């Protein structure tokens, strides 16, 4: 494992390790080496998260402006994404017809995500 550089700066703070890991991977996909700090502490005692500033994503000081821009764009995209609606659909794994989100049983063939045939 690579040893983190001494000039690291925090570019994001996240409540969950999943969000922090996604941010780290997003930055690395853009060519910015990123590290996660304090994930173990927060995982061991979630109540300490607020006291220490949650889980941090860190980058080299030289990469800070670009990293902040990338993370800000990600946050904008999340805010602008419309919420899932009843008109959104997923394909039935049995017949391929569209099933509305939130419906576990295909109205066309009766197949269900719950296992077995629909009622």
LINNOR-V156258 format. One line per field, one symbol per residue. ss: DSSP state (A for helix, B for strand, O for the rest). phi: phi as a letter, one per 20 degrees, with the letter a starting at -180 (. if undefined). A space follows every 10 residues. Layout:
ss->???
phi->???
This chain:
ss->OOOOOOOBBB BBBBOOAAAA AAAAAAAAAO OOOBBBBOAA AAAAOAAAAA AAOOBBBBBB AAAAAAAAAA AAAAAAAAAA OOOOOOOOBB BOOOOOOBBB OOOOBOOOOO BBOOOOBOO
phi->.fffffdfcf daccfdffff fffffffffe ndfccdcmff ffffbgffgf fdnmeddccf gfeggfffff fffgfffffe ffffcfffbc fffednffdf gndedffedn fcfenmefe
